[in-house]
Amino acid sequence: MNNRALKTYLEDQYRAFHRPEYLRMDPLVCLAPFARSEDIEIAALVAAALAYGRAETIIRNVTEIFSRTGRSIADFAAGTTLAEKTRCFEGFKHRFTGGGAIAALLHSIGKVRLAGGSLETLFAEGFREADPTIRRGLEHFTGTLRRLAEETASSSQAGVGYLLASPADGSACKRLNMYLRWMIRKNDGIDFGIWKTIPASRLIMPVDTHVARISRRLGLTKRATVDWRMAEEITGVLRMCDGADPVRYDFSLCRAGMVDFRREAA
């Protein structure tokens, strides 16, 4: 597919699927109860970190977490002890993730807040204006939260490590790149746009097996392995279609991929 045909296809999918009515089976629906930016950025990280498995299960379990923390999740993260968090999430389970990992993750976030920062500030500490992508910022972000989790509760740190992938590990970091899309892209009825210090032009496409499949079909990548290099390669092609906002096609491509998958499975 040549660049002109690709641009036409992407814009057609964007117009068809980049709409709030397609949020029904997206983890973003779990964030509806939150209004303050400090709560949204934390709740969104939890929702993105748990976005593996069936959509219905993700939404149910993320909603369960928020029913335990309440709407002021930033206050919960910074204002409760690790023991209180551990008791709060006793019995919680989402596939490979237990309540201890959720407690350790939120306690690490609480430490960031108690140090006078936000998650945006933490990410920006590792990002440089000259960086071509968000890679360095993401490595700093996940590395810091992992370290704080290890210092907080070493027995749960491995679980936090699974929730917070890093480009340093070669991972495509689908869930974290999705989180960054939510935070950084402008508020258009899908994404929130509450982070103002990182440009959308540096975002990397969230890539999982479904996005990889449709990307290969469109000629966005020839790589076989879903990893960080594939995500960068796909983003590089998309950047030629929209240099200022290359991942704006993510939501619509995912929905188009789901429609195709269901059609093929029927």
PyMOL commands that set and color helices and strands:
alter all, ss='L'
color gray80, all
select helices_A, chain A and resi 3-17+20-23+27-31+37-49+55-69+73-79+82-88+99-114+119-126+135-152+154-163+167-169+174-184+200-202+209-218+228-241+246-265
alter helices_A, ss='H'
color red, helices_A
select strands_A, chain A and resi 93-94+97-98
alter strands_A, ss='S'
color yellow, strands_A
deselect
rebuild
show_as cartoon
